[in-house]
Amino acid sequence: MRSDTPPPPASRPPARAEDHRPTRDPGPDAVPAPVPAPVPVPYESGLLDVGDGNRVHYAVYGNPDGKPALVVHGGPGSGSSPTAPRLFDPEKYRVVQFDQRGCGRSLPHASDPAADLSVNTTAHLVADMERLRVHLGIDRWLLYGGSWGSTLILAYAEAHPRRVSEIVIAAVTTTRRSETAWLYEGVGRFFPEAHERFRAGVDDAEDLVGAYAARMNHPDRAVRERAAADWCAWEDAVLSMEGMGTPYTDRVDDTRLAFVRICSHYFAHGAFLEEGALIRDAHRLAGIPGVLVHGRLDMGGPLTTAWELSRAWPDAELHVVEQAGHLGGGETRRLITEALERFADA
């Protein structure tokens, strides 16, 4: 996720898509590793009843009187990261995290095949976010996230634009069927060996994602575990050129099962969104400042989606990080942190 980056746009006219300011990321090995900060401790947490038998876990960090910000995790089904609040100044921000339905510490957990995914859709998650905002007494909040998180951020912001102060996104996706087809089919031309193994995991089914979704609902846990392992191996293959290890395969046990079950459920249904709706309706974001950060070498989510969104959302700045992929790196982190620092006093 230098010196060639211009000053913050406060001193410039509103940014346009053409103003995307490419920057170079030398990669994580060339960026001095920051001294690890302690894992933030929430001052408030709980399980919010959102209906349909679901309870969503949330936690709040930082300054109770600070600027509200919501961290929207990826996946779908990854669960929140305990280190994400480190990106925010704890003196200036009131940072909220939540585990989307079925994952993390939310209940019921999607690793249990009895957990009903028919009530786990994008519309349900948007409603959960709004319910959480009301529960916490927040009027407007900044939204931060990436990958699948960017899809959910856009869906929420387009439904509730008056409740969003700013948006910061890394690794832009809108989860169109065309994007999913690229991730699980098209990009296979670059990784034919790994893609052949991925296809073999569901006996070369014509609808790969749908076949994996079916396997993840199989009553035999061993079948589900094998499908989850094959799915994560493919995800790691797509990221293999980024030199960040195997973040998907590193997920274990119920965490991995829930992640793949939720992912395949959403992707098999086009994220329960009309194709192209999030970019088509980006005009609803007018007046909301946004920062989009995307790696030019993102194999799983090509830059074209971020570019199209920036063209449809005049208040968004697009930063293209030349040597970064889906997981970003030092320059991606810098740009995100810079945006959050700028918006802290807005």
Secondary structure, 3 states (H helix, E strand, C coil): CCCCCCCCHHHCCCCCHHHCCCECCCCHHHCCCCCCCCCCCCCEEEEEEEECCEEEEEEEEECCCCEEEEEECCCCCCCCCCCHHHHCCCCCEEEEEECCCCCCCCECCCCCCCCCHHHCCHHHHHHHHHHHHHHCCCCCEEEEEEEHHHHHHHHHHHHCHHHEEEEEEEEECCCCHHHHHHHHCHHHHCCHHHHHHHHHCCCCCCCHHHHHHHHCCCCCHHHHHHHHHHHHHHHHHHCHHHCCCCCCCCCCHHHHHHHHHHHHHHHHCHHHCCCCHHHHCHHHHCCCCEEEEEECCCCCCCCHHHHHHHHHCCCEEEEEECCCCCCCCHHHHHHHHHHHHHHHCC
